[in-house]
Amino acid sequence: MKLRLNFKLIRSLIVLAALPLVGCTSGQFRKETSGSSGADAPSSTTGSAFRPSSDAGKDVREAIAKLNTAYPYRLTEIVSASGNSQTAMPDGTRVVEFAAADRVHMKSTSKIGVDVEAITIGDKHYWYSGGKWTEGSLDLASNGGADFAKKVAEMLKDVKYVGPETVNGIECHLYSCTIDGSMGGQNWTGTAKIWIGAADGLPHQSDSDFKVANSFGGKSHIVYEYGGNIKVEPPVM
């Protein structure tokens, strides 16, 4: 039971990052057995140039889909949340590295000293707690996959193209949307902005302002970095 609860926390952290960009979750929880550490994965910087179309929703969906072949990449999220002590996510920074579709390393550092670290390789999950690593397995059929990604995608509504904008020195196209839907038995609402790279058609930044039922809400700022020498290996037990 302890491992199940730990995974629920990890998934909640990733959901915050995934609300504006579904590719995070579809890449992490899709069951694949590539067996690669990601060292030889092609860099997303070779992607084709992107131009906005007349269908803003299609543009965002296609950018999200590209994350499924963009390995390796890293997302860094800064989140500030509010709510009662039983439900609120602590303010902090979360770094998630995707070496391949089935190799993910997440490390979360909060301002109140609640730190989380986990590694997922295929159907194996490693959780760091109490000064040691614990190995377990994930029920991929019930905890993720295409259905989960599709559900998050359905929560993004009223997608609109805003215009060209440069973020982090990268020429992008800015899109805005609303968040409205149910997940995990709770209703998620809010707004989000997504910056898609003009040179590669990939997401480069997202900002969201969210609320989950009457439990907690907050703001999320995510920056995406593509390429580099990202490896995810099993921890030393």
C-alpha positions as CSV (number, residue, x, y, z in Angstrom):
1,M,0.0,0.0,0.0
2,K,2.9,2.4,0.7
3,L,4.2,2.1,-2.8
4,R,0.7,2.7,-4.3
5,L,0.3,5.9,-2.2
6,N,3.8,7.1,-3.2
7,F,3.0,6.6,-6.9
8,K,-0.3,8.6,-6.5
9,L,1.8,11.5,-5.2
10,I,4.2,11.3,-8.1
11,R,1.4,11.2,-10.6
12,S,-0.2,14.2,-9.0
13,L,3.0,16.1,-9.3
14,I,3.3,15.2,-13.0
15,V,-0.4,16.0,-13.6
16,L,0.4,19.6,-12.6
17,A,3.0,19.7,-15.4
18,A,0.8,17.7,-17.8
19,L,-2.4,19.8,-17.7
20,P,-1.1,22.3,-20.4
21,L,1.0,19.6,-22.1
22,V,-0.3,16.1,-22.3
23,G,2.9,14.7,-23.8
24,C,4.5,14.5,-20.4
25,T,2.1,11.9,-19.1
26,S,1.7,10.0,-22.4
27,G,5.5,9.6,-22.6
28,Q,5.9,8.5,-19.0
29,F,3.2,6.0,-18.6
30,R,2.9,4.5,-22.0
31,K,4.1,0.9,-21.8
32,E,7.1,0.4,-24.0
33,T,10.2,-1.9,-23.8
34,S,12.9,-0.1,-25.8
35,G,15.5,-1.1,-23.2
36,S,17.5,2.0,-24.1
37,S,18.9,4.5,-21.6
38,G,18.2,7.3,-24.1
39,A,21.8,8.1,-24.8
40,D,21.3,7.4,-28.5
41,A,17.9,8.9,-28.8
42,P,17.5,11.5,-31.7
43,S,17.5,15.1,-30.7
44,S,14.3,17.0,-31.2
45,T,16.3,20.0,-32.5
46,T,16.1,18.4,-36.0
47,G,12.3,19.0,-36.0
48,S,10.7,20.8,-39.0
49,A,9.8,24.5,-39.0
50,F,6.3,25.3,-37.6
51,R,3.7,27.8,-38.9
52,P,0.4,28.4,-37.2
53,S,-2.6,27.0,-39.1
54,S,-6.2,28.2,-39.0
55,D,-7.0,25.5,-36.4
56,A,-5.4,26.5,-33.1
57,G,-6.5,23.3,-31.3
58,K,-4.9,21.2,-34.0
59,D,-1.6,23.1,-33.7
60,V,-1.4,22.4,-30.0
61,R,-2.4,18.8,-30.3
62,E,0.3,18.2,-32.9
63,A,2.9,20.0,-30.7
64,I,2.0,17.7,-27.8
65,A,2.2,14.6,-30.0
66,K,5.7,15.5,-31.0
67,L,6.8,15.0,-27.4
68,N,6.4,11.3,-27.9
69,T,9.4,11.3,-30.2
70,A,11.3,14.2,-28.8
71,Y,13.5,12.2,-26.4
72,P,15.7,13.1,-24.7
73,Y,14.3,16.2,-23.0
74,R,13.9,17.8,-19.6
75,L,11.2,19.9,-18.1
76,T,11.7,22.1,-15.1
77,E,8.6,23.3,-13.3
78,I,8.2,25.9,-10.6
79,V,4.9,25.6,-8.8
80,S,3.1,27.6,-6.2
81,A,0.0,26.2,-4.7
82,S,-2.5,27.0,-2.0
83,G,-5.1,25.0,-0.1
84,N,-5.5,23.2,3.2
85,S,-2.6,21.2,4.6
86,Q,-4.3,17.9,3.6
87,T,-4.5,18.6,-0.1
88,A,-2.2,21.4,-1.2
89,M,1.0,20.6,-3.1
90,P,4.0,22.3,-1.5
91,D,5.6,25.2,-3.4
92,G,8.8,24.1,-5.0
93,T,10.7,23.0,-8.1
94,R,10.3,19.8,-10.0
95,V,12.7,18.5,-12.6
96,V,11.6,15.6,-14.9
97,E,14.1,14.0,-17.3
98,F,12.7,11.8,-20.2
99,A,15.6,9.7,-21.6
100,A,13.1,7.5,-23.5
101,A,9.4,6.7,-23.5
102,D,9.9,4.2,-20.7
103,R,12.8,5.9,-18.8
104,V,11.9,8.8,-16.6
105,H,13.6,10.4,-13.6
106,M,11.7,12.9,-11.4
107,K,13.1,15.0,-8.5
108,S,11.0,17.5,-6.6
109,T,12.4,19.9,-4.0
110,S,9.9,21.9,-2.0
111,K,10.3,25.0,0.2
112,I,9.1,23.1,3.2
113,G,11.6,20.3,3.0
114,V,9.3,17.7,1.4
115,D,11.5,16.2,-1.3
116,V,10.5,13.5,-3.8
117,E,12.6,11.4,-6.1
118,A,11.6,8.6,-8.3
119,I,12.8,6.6,-11.3
120,T,10.6,4.7,-13.7
121,I,12.1,2.2,-16.2
122,G,9.6,0.1,-18.2
123,D,7.3,-1.4,-15.6
124,K,9.8,-1.0,-12.8
125,H,9.5,1.9,-10.3
126,Y,12.1,3.1,-7.8
127,W,11.2,5.4,-5.0
128,Y,13.7,7.2,-2.7
129,S,12.5,7.6,0.9
130,G,14.0,7.3,4.3
131,G,17.5,7.4,2.9
132,K,17.1,4.4,0.7
133,W,15.7,3.2,-2.6
134,T,12.7,0.9,-2.8
135,E,11.9,-1.1,-5.9
136,G,8.4,-1.9,-7.0
137,S,6.2,-2.2,-10.1
138,L,3.6,0.0,-11.7
139,D,0.1,-1.1,-12.8
140,L,0.3,0.6,-16.1
141,A,-3.0,-0.6,-17.2
142,S,-4.8,1.4,-14.5
143,N,-2.4,4.2,-13.9
144,G,-1.7,5.7,-17.2
145,G,-1.3,5.2,-21.0
146,A,-3.2,6.6,-23.9
147,D,-6.5,6.8,-22.0
148,F,-4.9,9.1,-19.4
149,A,-3.3,11.3,-22.0
150,K,-6.5,11.5,-24.0
151,K,-8.4,12.5,-20.8
152,V,-6.0,15.4,-20.1
153,A,-6.2,16.5,-23.7
154,E,-10.0,16.7,-23.4
155,M,-9.6,19.1,-20.6
156,L,-7.9,21.7,-22.8
157,K,-10.6,23.9,-24.4
158,D,-11.1,27.2,-26.2
159,V,-7.6,27.0,-27.7
160,K,-6.6,30.3,-29.4
161,Y,-3.6,31.5,-31.3
162,V,-2.2,34.7,-29.6
163,G,0.8,35.6,-31.8
164,P,4.5,35.3,-32.2
165,E,6.6,35.8,-29.1
166,T,10.2,35.1,-28.0
167,V,10.7,33.1,-24.8
168,N,14.1,32.1,-23.3
169,G,15.7,33.4,-26.5
170,I,13.7,31.1,-28.7
171,E,11.2,32.3,-31.3
172,C,7.8,30.8,-30.6
173,H,4.1,31.1,-31.3
174,L,1.9,31.7,-28.2
175,Y,-1.4,29.9,-27.7
176,S,-3.9,30.2,-24.8
177,C,-6.6,27.8,-23.6
178,T,-8.8,27.0,-20.7
179,I,-8.7,24.0,-18.4
180,D,-12.1,22.4,-17.6
181,G,-12.7,18.7,-16.9
182,S,-12.7,15.9,-14.3
183,M,-9.8,13.7,-13.3
184,G,-9.3,11.5,-10.3
185,G,-12.8,12.2,-9.2
186,Q,-12.2,16.0,-9.0
187,N,-12.9,18.9,-11.2
188,W,-10.0,20.8,-12.7
189,T,-10.5,24.4,-13.9
190,G,-8.1,27.2,-15.0
191,T,-6.3,28.8,-17.8
192,A,-3.0,28.0,-19.6
193,K,-0.6,29.5,-22.1
194,I,1.6,27.4,-24.4
195,W,4.6,28.5,-26.4
196,I,5.4,26.4,-29.5
197,G,8.8,26.7,-31.1
198,A,8.8,28.2,-34.6
199,A,11.9,26.2,-35.6
200,D,10.8,22.8,-34.4
201,G,7.0,22.8,-33.5
202,L,7.7,21.6,-30.0
203,P,6.4,23.1,-26.7
204,H,9.1,25.3,-25.1
205,Q,7.2,26.8,-22.2
206,S,3.8,26.7,-20.5
207,D,2.2,28.7,-17.7
208,S,-1.0,27.6,-16.0
209,D,-3.3,28.9,-13.3
210,F,-5.4,26.0,-11.9
211,K,-7.9,25.0,-9.3
212,V,-8.9,21.5,-8.2
213,A,-12.4,21.4,-6.9
214,N,-12.4,23.2,-3.5
215,S,-9.2,21.5,-2.3
216,F,-6.3,23.5,-3.8
217,G,-5.1,25.6,-6.6
218,G,-2.0,27.4,-7.8
219,K,0.3,28.4,-10.6
220,S,2.7,26.3,-12.7
221,H,5.6,27.6,-14.8
222,I,7.3,25.0,-17.0
223,V,10.4,25.3,-19.3
224,Y,11.3,22.5,-21.7
225,E,14.9,21.7,-22.9
226,Y,15.6,19.3,-25.7
227,G,18.6,17.2,-26.5
228,G,21.7,16.9,-24.3
229,N,23.2,13.9,-22.6
230,I,20.2,12.7,-20.5
231,K,20.4,9.2,-19.1
232,V,18.1,7.4,-16.7
233,E,19.5,4.2,-15.1
234,P,18.3,2.1,-12.1
235,P,19.6,3.5,-8.8
236,V,22.2,1.7,-6.7
237,M,20.2,-0.2,-4.2
